[in-house]
């Protein structure tokens, strides 16, 4: 598996001055997720790698839509080299949050063929984002299972536990925003004549009010993987950026 896709997959407390909306000890955090109304035309979120500007940014394209009366958010991660997709996912809005409904990974064919290989992913649990939490809160689980097209493994499993970690403030694009944080714990299982399961690794995510995810960080052994949102712009601008790099 290519390094950039590996990092992308294992990448998909605060100030007392800030107060979230509370009802019966329930904290309403709906306004800190991606703004679906503003994303109807689509928007690229460019996340820069923190601490090393030679590492290519993550380019995520988010777009919302309404279908059969339901609200969806689609997200696509593009490779910086040729703007081919690495990951594509679709979430559906339910009463109490966002659920992962579909996700595919894309492998580049190593046999010399130009096409990509689609890797469908089984969603065992897809609790992407809760609209209401408690502090301290419970655990929101994502569990994905898939088999790489060009790997000898029988199955790979990603288990992500997300827990609400409080409120904070963060600067994004030169402005300060109210924000919330989630603590993460992730584990990867590789199945082949048994199960190989390295120790779980911690991380965190930050969501800014009216923007969505603005920062994410993982600690895998001695390796720190940290990204921060630096720009938002239409897809046409990313396409222009790519043409200039050719």
C-alpha positions in Angstrom: 0.0 0.0 0.0 1.4 3.4 -1.0 2.6 5.6 1.9 0.2 8.6 1.1 -2.9 6.4 1.2 -1.7 4.8 4.5 -1.3 8.2 6.1 -4.7 9.3 4.7 -6.6 6.3 6.1 -5.0 6.3 9.6 -5.0 10.1 10.0 -10.0 9.1 7.6 -9.2 20.5 26.5 -10.5 23.7 26.0 -11.1 27.3 27.2 -13.5 27.8 30.0 -14.6 31.1 28.4 -16.5 29.1 25.7 -19.8 27.5 26.4 -21.7 25.1 24.1 -25.5 25.0 24.0 -26.8 22.7 26.8 -30.1 21.1 27.4 -30.5 18.7 30.4 -26.7 18.2 30.5 -26.7 17.5 26.8 -24.3 19.5 24.7 -25.4 20.5 21.2 -22.5 20.4 18.8 -24.3 20.4 15.4 -22.9 23.7 14.4 -19.3 22.5 14.6 -19.7 19.9 11.8 -19.2 20.7 8.1 -21.9 23.3 7.1 -24.0 21.3 4.6 -25.9 24.3 3.4 -22.7 26.1 2.4 -21.3 23.0 0.7 -24.0 22.5 -1.9 -21.7 23.7 -4.6 -18.7 21.9 -3.1 -15.5 23.2 -1.5 -11.9 22.0 -1.3 -10.3 22.0 2.2 -6.5 22.1 2.0 -4.8 20.7 5.1 -1.1 21.4 5.5 1.2 19.0 7.2 2.5 20.5 10.4 6.2 20.7 11.0 7.4 19.8 7.5 6.4 21.9 4.5 8.0 19.5 2.1 5.2 17.0 2.8 2.3 17.5 0.3 -1.0 18.8 1.7 -4.2 16.8 2.0 -6.8 17.9 -0.5 -10.3 17.0 0.6 -13.3 17.9 -1.5 -16.6 18.2 0.4 -20.0 18.5 -1.2 -23.5 18.1 0.2 -26.7 17.0 -1.6 -30.3 16.1 -0.9 -31.6 12.9 -2.3 -35.0 11.3 -1.6 -35.5 13.8 1.2 -32.3 12.9 2.9 -29.2 15.1 3.4 -25.8 13.7 2.5 -22.2 14.8 2.7 -19.7 13.4 0.2 -15.9 13.6 0.7 -13.1 12.8 -1.6 -9.4 12.8 -0.8 -7.2 13.5 -3.9 -3.6 12.5 -4.6 -1.5 15.7 -4.8 0.5 14.3 -7.8 -2.2 13.7 -10.3 -5.5 14.6 -8.5 -6.7 11.0 -8.8 -9.0 10.0 -5.9 -7.6 8.0 -2.9 -10.8 7.8 -0.8 -14.4 8.6 -1.5 -17.1 8.5 1.2 -20.7 9.3 1.6 -22.4 10.2 4.9 -26.1 10.5 5.7 -27.6 12.8 8.2 -29.9 11.2 10.8 -31.6 12.6 13.8 -28.7 12.5 16.2 -25.7 12.7 13.9 -23.9 11.7 10.7 -23.5 8.1 9.7 -21.0 6.7 7.2 -23.2 5.1 4.5 -20.6 4.2 1.8 -16.8 4.4 1.5 -14.3 3.1 -1.1 -10.5 3.2 -1.3 -8.6 3.4 -4.5 -5.3 1.7 -5.2 -2.9 2.6 -8.1 -2.2 -0.5 -10.2 1.4 -1.6 -9.8 1.4 -3.7 -12.9 1.8 -0.7 -15.2 -1.8 -0.3 -16.1 -3.1 3.3 -15.8 -6.4 2.6 -14.2 -7.0 2.5 -10.4 -8.4 -0.4 -8.5 -11.5 0.2 -6.4 -11.5 -1.3 -3.0 -15.0 -1.5 -1.5 -15.1 -1.2 2.3 -17.5 -3.0 4.7 -18.9 -0.6 7.3 -19.5 -2.5 10.5 -20.0 0.7 12.6 -20.1 4.1 11.0 -20.7 6.7 13.8 -18.9 9.6 12.1 -20.1 12.6 14.1 -22.6 13.0 16.9 -24.9 16.0 17.2 -25.4 15.7 20.9 -22.8 14.7 23.5 -22.1 14.7 27.3 -19.0 15.8 29.1 -17.5 13.4 30.0 -19.1 11.5 27.1 -19.4 8.1 25.7 -17.5 6.4 22.8 -18.5 6.8 19.2 -17.3 3.8 17.1 -16.2 3.5 13.5 -15.2 0.0 12.3 -14.2 -0.7 8.7 -13.1 -3.9 7.0 -11.6 -4.3 3.6 -9.3 -6.4 1.4 -6.6 -4.8 -0.7 -6.6 -5.8 -4.4 -2.8 -6.2 -4.5 -2.2 -7.6 -1.0 -2.0 -11.1 0.3 -3.8 -10.2 3.5 -7.2 -11.8 4.0 -8.6 -8.7 5.6 -7.6 -5.4 7.1 -9.7 -3.9 10.0 -9.7 -0.3 11.2 -11.3 0.4 14.6 -11.6 4.1 15.6 -13.0 5.2 19.0 -13.9 8.9 19.2 -14.8 10.6 22.5 -15.9 14.2 23.1 -13.0 16.1 24.8 -14.4 19.6 25.4 -14.4 23.0 23.9 -11.5 25.3 22.8 -10.6 28.1 20.4 -8.5 27.8 17.3 -7.2 30.1 14.6 -8.1 29.2 11.0 -7.3 31.2 7.9 -6.2 34.2 10.1 -9.4 34.2 12.2 -10.2 32.8 15.7 -13.1 30.4 16.0 -14.9 28.6 18.8 -14.2 24.9 18.4 -14.6 21.5 20.0 -12.2 18.6 20.3 -12.5 14.8 20.1 -9.9 12.4 21.5 -9.2 9.4 19.3 -7.9 5.9 19.8 -7.3 3.8 16.7 -6.3 0.2 16.1 -5.5 -1.7 12.9 -5.9 -5.5 12.6 -4.3 -7.4 9.8 -5.8 -10.9 9.2 -3.7 -13.6 7.6 -3.5 -17.0 9.2 -4.4 -15.3 12.5 -4.6 -11.7 13.6 -1.7 -9.2 13.7 -2.7 -6.2 15.9 -0.1 -3.6 16.8 -0.9 -1.5 19.9 -3.6 1.1 19.5 -2.5 4.7 18.8 -3.9 8.0 20.1 -4.9 11.2 18.4 -7.3 14.1 18.3 -9.5 16.1 16.0 -10.7 19.7 16.2 -13.9 21.1 14.6 -14.4 24.8 14.3 -17.9 26.4 14.4 -19.3 26.9 10.9 -16.3 25.2 9.2 -16.0 21.6 10.3 -12.8 19.7 10.8 -9.8 22.0 10.9 -7.1 20.0 12.6 -6.3 16.3 13.0 -3.4 14.5 14.6 -2.2 10.9 15.2 0.7 9.5 17.1 1.8 6.2 15.5 4.8 5.0 17.5 7.4 7.7 17.3 5.8 9.2 14.3 3.5 12.3 14.6 1.1 12.9 11.8 -0.5 16.3 12.1 -2.5 18.4 9.6 -4.2 21.8 9.9 -6.7 23.5 7.6 -5.0 26.4 5.8 -7.3 27.2 2.8 -10.8 26.6 1.4 -11.6 27.2 -2.2 -13.7 25.8 -5.2 -12.6 22.8 -7.1 -11.8 24.9 -10.1 -8.9 26.5 -8.1 -7.5 23.1 -7.2 -7.6 22.1 -10.9 -5.7 25.3 -11.8 -3.2 24.6 -9.1 -2.6 21.1 -10.5 -2.1 22.4 -14.0 0.6 24.8 -12.8 2.4 21.9 -11.2 2.6 20.0 -14.5 
